[in-house]
Amino acid sequence: MALKEWGAFWLLGLVWGSSFLWIKIAVAYMAPVAVAAFRLLFGLLGLLVVVAALRQPFPKTARALRPYLVTGALQAGVPFALIAWGETKIDSGLAAILNGTMPLFTIVIAHLWLHDERITPPRLLGLAIGFAGVVVLGSRDIGPGGLHATAWGQIALLAATVSYALAATFSRRHLRGEPPLVQATLVVLTGDALLWCTVAATERPLHISSAPILWIALAWLGLLGSCLAYLLYFYLINAWGATRASLVTYVFPVVGLILGIVFLGERVDWPLAAGSLLVIAGIFVVGRARAG
């Protein structure tokens, strides 16, 4: 594998892994749905520049555009809002680990939806290990009085990963063969439109802080965490194939956890450490099973 491809791989892992740190910073200054909406707006602007430079044509019929409405909601609008809201309740490192469970949910949903993605015994083992890690992580927020407030943050992150998994399965079924740049741009466009409609309905008036750190965070999340990340990911899919490109799933949860500890002083306890290791091990086993 070329050095350029490995460079793209590690850059993607760092960019995606750092997103949870910047989301945590941004939601301290702005409503979560607005953070997600501005993030996608910055990402869309970056993608449109690339589209214009490459003169990429887009589908023009309503029938061709309809699947993008569903994918945009499931891949961008809903999960970005859930992640931002969830990070008002839980640490950024925990959010990164929970977000990394997406391949586990994808295996389950694809088994039910697609005829060529079945759960095999090795995949079942990986699922059991990964979901055991989710249970251990969740145990941190269950006390004698029931669920702690932070448990809802974990639930929001897991719901976001289910949305990602649904989007991956849906797009494979309905958008297969479409140019990657078209997919990325239209998904971000439709997801952002949904979020701005939500902002208009729920944030009256919308409070927009002038804090420089907020706009640095939003620019990072949009231009790097959305625009550049999509371009790197599709580059790796074309260079390595989808299975090898998905190895980045092992990297960004660890990056997010480390950045939260170093820059935000987030606490690591035994349930977090043990749950994180189980989740990453489960993802690894599932990935090996898919590669095999």
C-alpha positions as CSV (number, residue, x, y, z in Angstrom):
1,M,0.0,0.0,0.0
2,A,1.4,3.4,-1.0
3,L,2.6,5.9,1.5
4,K,0.1,8.4,0.2
5,E,-2.8,6.1,1.0
6,W,-1.5,5.4,4.5
7,G,-1.2,9.2,5.0
8,A,-4.8,9.7,3.9
9,F,-5.8,6.9,6.3
10,W,-4.2,8.4,9.4
11,L,-5.2,11.9,8.5
12,L,-8.8,10.7,8.2
13,G,-8.6,9.0,11.6
14,L,-7.2,12.1,13.2
15,V,-9.8,14.4,11.6
16,W,-12.8,12.2,12.5
17,G,-11.4,11.4,15.9
18,S,-10.9,15.1,16.7
19,S,-14.5,16.0,15.7
20,F,-15.8,14.9,19.1
21,L,-13.5,17.3,20.9
22,W,-14.6,20.2,18.8
23,I,-18.3,19.3,19.1
24,K,-17.8,19.3,22.9
25,I,-16.3,22.8,22.7
26,A,-19.0,24.1,20.3
27,V,-22.0,23.0,22.3
28,A,-20.8,25.1,25.2
29,Y,-21.5,28.2,23.1
30,M,-24.4,27.3,20.8
31,A,-27.5,25.0,20.7
32,P,-26.7,21.5,19.6
33,V,-28.9,21.5,16.5
34,A,-27.5,24.8,15.4
35,V,-23.9,23.4,15.9
36,A,-24.8,20.5,13.6
37,A,-26.5,22.9,11.0
38,F,-23.5,25.2,10.9
39,R,-21.1,22.3,10.7
40,L,-22.9,20.9,7.6
41,L,-23.1,24.4,6.1
42,F,-19.3,24.8,6.2
43,G,-18.9,21.3,4.9
44,L,-21.3,21.9,2.0
45,L,-19.5,25.1,1.0
46,G,-16.2,23.2,0.9
47,L,-17.8,20.4,-1.2
48,L,-19.4,22.8,-3.6
49,V,-15.9,24.3,-4.3
50,V,-14.6,20.9,-5.2
51,V,-17.7,20.1,-7.3
52,A,-17.2,23.4,-9.2
53,A,-13.5,22.7,-9.8
54,L,-14.2,19.2,-11.1
55,R,-17.4,20.2,-13.0
56,Q,-19.2,17.3,-11.5
57,P,-22.7,16.8,-13.0
58,F,-25.7,16.1,-10.7
59,P,-28.8,14.1,-11.1
60,K,-31.7,16.3,-12.1
61,T,-34.9,14.1,-11.9
62,A,-37.0,13.9,-8.8
63,R,-36.9,10.2,-8.9
64,A,-33.1,10.2,-8.8
65,L,-33.0,12.8,-6.0
66,R,-35.5,11.1,-3.7
67,P,-33.0,8.5,-2.2
68,Y,-30.8,11.4,-1.2
69,L,-33.5,12.9,1.0
70,V,-33.6,9.7,3.1
71,T,-29.8,9.2,3.1
72,G,-29.2,12.9,4.0
73,A,-31.5,12.6,7.0
74,L,-30.0,9.3,8.2
75,Q,-26.4,10.0,7.3
76,A,-26.1,13.6,8.3
77,G,-29.1,15.5,9.7
78,V,-30.3,13.1,12.4
79,P,-27.0,11.7,13.7
80,F,-25.2,15.0,13.7
81,A,-27.9,16.6,15.8
82,L,-28.0,13.6,18.2
83,I,-24.2,13.5,18.6
84,A,-24.1,17.3,19.4
85,W,-27.0,17.0,21.9
86,G,-25.5,13.9,23.4
87,E,-22.2,15.7,24.0
88,T,-24.0,18.1,26.2
89,K,-24.5,15.2,28.6
90,I,-21.4,13.0,28.2
91,D,-17.7,13.4,27.7
92,S,-16.3,13.7,24.2
93,G,-14.1,10.5,24.6
94,L,-17.1,8.4,25.5
95,A,-19.0,9.9,22.6
96,A,-16.2,8.8,20.2
97,I,-16.2,5.3,21.6
98,L,-19.9,4.9,21.3
99,N,-19.9,6.3,17.8
100,G,-17.4,3.7,16.8
101,T,-20.0,1.0,17.3
102,M,-21.6,1.8,14.0
103,P,-20.2,-1.3,12.2
104,L,-21.8,-3.5,14.8
105,F,-25.2,-2.1,14.2
106,T,-24.6,-2.1,10.4
107,I,-24.0,-5.9,10.5
108,V,-27.3,-6.5,12.3
109,I,-29.3,-4.2,10.0
110,A,-27.7,-5.4,6.8
111,H,-28.4,-9.0,7.8
112,L,-32.1,-8.1,8.0
113,W,-32.2,-5.9,4.9
114,L,-29.7,-7.2,2.4
115,H,-29.5,-10.8,1.0
116,D,-25.7,-10.8,0.7
117,E,-24.8,-9.6,4.2
118,R,-25.5,-12.4,6.6
119,I,-24.4,-12.8,10.2
120,T,-21.9,-15.6,10.4
121,P,-20.5,-17.2,13.6
122,P,-17.3,-15.0,13.6
123,R,-19.5,-11.9,13.1
124,L,-21.8,-13.0,15.9
125,L,-18.8,-13.3,18.2
126,G,-17.7,-9.8,17.3
127,L,-21.2,-8.5,17.9
128,A,-21.3,-10.1,21.3
129,I,-18.0,-8.7,22.4
130,G,-18.8,-5.2,21.1
131,F,-22.2,-5.0,22.7
132,A,-20.8,-6.3,25.9
133,G,-18.6,-3.2,25.8
134,V,-21.7,-1.0,25.3
135,V,-23.3,-2.7,28.4
136,V,-20.2,-2.0,30.5
137,L,-20.1,1.6,29.3
138,G,-23.8,2.0,30.1
139,S,-23.3,0.6,33.6
140,R,-21.5,3.8,34.5
141,D,-24.8,5.7,34.3
142,I,-27.1,3.3,36.2
143,G,-27.5,3.8,39.9
144,P,-29.9,2.9,42.7
145,G,-32.4,5.5,41.5
146,G,-32.3,4.3,37.9
147,L,-30.8,6.1,34.9
148,H,-28.6,9.1,35.5
149,A,-29.1,12.2,33.3
150,T,-25.9,11.3,31.4
151,A,-27.4,8.0,30.3
152,W,-29.6,9.9,27.9
153,G,-26.4,11.2,26.3
154,Q,-25.2,7.6,25.7
155,I,-28.6,6.7,24.3
156,A,-28.5,9.7,21.9
157,L,-25.0,8.5,20.7
158,L,-26.2,5.0,20.2
159,A,-29.3,6.2,18.3
160,A,-26.9,8.2,16.0
161,T,-24.9,5.1,15.2
162,V,-28.1,3.2,14.4
163,S,-29.0,6.1,12.0
164,Y,-25.6,5.8,10.4
165,A,-26.0,2.1,10.0
166,L,-29.4,2.5,8.4
167,A,-27.9,5.1,6.1
168,A,-25.1,2.8,5.1
169,T,-27.5,0.0,4.3
170,F,-30.0,2.2,2.5
171,S,-27.4,3.9,0.4
172,R,-25.8,0.6,-0.6
173,R,-29.2,-0.6,-1.8
174,H,-30.4,2.6,-3.5
175,L,-27.3,4.7,-4.4
176,R,-24.9,2.0,-5.5
177,G,-22.9,3.2,-8.5
178,E,-23.4,6.9,-8.0
179,P,-20.3,9.1,-8.0
180,P,-18.9,9.4,-4.5
181,L,-18.6,13.2,-4.7
182,V,-22.2,13.5,-5.8
183,Q,-23.3,11.3,-2.9
184,A,-21.3,13.3,-0.4
185,T,-22.5,16.7,-1.6
186,L,-26.2,15.8,-1.9
187,V,-26.2,14.0,1.4
188,V,-24.7,17.0,3.2
189,L,-27.1,19.4,1.3
190,T,-30.2,17.5,2.2
191,G,-29.1,16.8,5.8
192,D,-28.3,20.5,6.3
193,A,-31.6,21.6,4.9
194,L,-33.4,19.3,7.4
195,L,-31.3,20.8,10.3
196,W,-32.0,24.4,9.3
197,C,-35.7,23.7,9.2
198,T,-35.4,22.2,12.7
199,V,-33.4,25.2,13.9
200,A,-36.1,27.6,12.5
201,A,-38.8,25.7,14.4
202,T,-37.0,25.2,17.7
203,E,-34.5,28.0,18.2
204,R,-36.4,31.3,18.5
205,P,-34.4,33.4,18.7
206,L,-31.2,31.6,17.7
207,H,-28.4,32.7,19.9
208,I,-25.1,33.0,18.0
209,S,-22.0,33.6,20.0
210,S,-19.2,35.7,18.7
211,A,-16.6,33.6,20.6
212,P,-13.6,32.9,18.2
213,I,-13.2,29.4,19.6
214,L,-16.8,28.5,18.5
215,W,-16.2,29.5,14.9
216,I,-12.8,27.7,14.9
217,A,-14.7,24.6,16.1
218,L,-17.4,25.0,13.5
219,A,-14.9,25.6,10.6
220,W,-12.9,22.6,11.7
221,L,-16.0,20.4,12.0
222,G,-17.3,21.5,8.6
223,L,-14.2,22.0,6.4
224,L,-12.2,19.2,7.9
225,G,-14.6,16.9,9.8
226,S,-17.2,16.9,7.0
227,C,-15.8,18.1,3.6
228,L,-12.2,16.8,3.8
229,A,-13.2,13.6,5.7
230,Y,-15.7,12.6,3.0
231,L,-13.1,13.2,0.3
232,L,-10.5,11.2,2.1
233,Y,-12.9,8.4,2.9
234,F,-14.0,8.0,-0.7
235,Y,-10.4,8.2,-1.9
236,L,-9.6,5.3,0.4
237,I,-12.6,3.3,-0.8
238,N,-11.4,3.7,-4.4
239,A,-7.8,2.9,-3.5
240,W,-8.3,0.1,-1.0
241,G,-11.9,-1.0,-1.2
242,A,-14.7,-0.5,1.4
243,T,-13.5,-3.2,3.8
244,R,-9.9,-1.9,4.2
245,A,-11.1,1.7,4.3
246,S,-13.4,0.8,7.2
247,L,-10.3,0.1,9.3
248,V,-10.4,3.8,10.2
249,T,-13.3,2.8,12.5
250,Y,-10.6,1.4,14.9
251,V,-8.7,4.6,14.9
252,F,-11.0,7.5,15.5
253,P,-12.6,6.2,18.8
254,V,-9.1,6.0,20.3
255,V,-8.1,9.4,19.0
256,G,-11.3,10.9,20.4
257,L,-10.8,9.3,23.8
258,I,-7.1,10.5,24.0
259,L,-7.9,14.1,22.9
260,G,-10.7,14.4,25.5
261,I,-8.4,13.3,28.2
262,V,-5.5,15.5,27.2
263,F,-7.3,18.7,26.3
264,L,-10.5,18.6,28.3
265,G,-9.3,16.7,31.4
266,E,-11.9,14.0,31.0
267,R,-11.8,11.2,33.5
268,V,-11.0,7.6,32.8
269,D,-12.4,4.9,35.1
270,W,-12.4,1.2,34.9
271,P,-15.8,0.9,33.2
272,L,-14.8,3.3,30.5
273,A,-11.4,1.6,29.9
274,A,-12.9,-1.9,29.9
275,G,-15.9,-1.0,27.8
276,S,-13.8,0.9,25.3
277,L,-11.5,-2.1,24.9
278,L,-14.4,-4.5,24.4
279,V,-16.0,-2.2,21.8
280,I,-12.8,-1.9,19.8
281,A,-12.2,-5.6,20.1
282,G,-15.7,-6.3,18.8
283,I,-15.3,-3.9,15.9
284,F,-11.9,-5.7,15.1
285,V,-13.5,-9.2,15.1
286,V,-16.4,-8.1,12.9
287,G,-14.0,-6.4,10.6
288,R,-11.8,-9.5,10.3
289,A,-14.9,-11.6,9.7
290,R,-16.1,-9.2,6.9
291,A,-12.6,-9.2,5.3
292,G,-12.6,-13.0,5.4
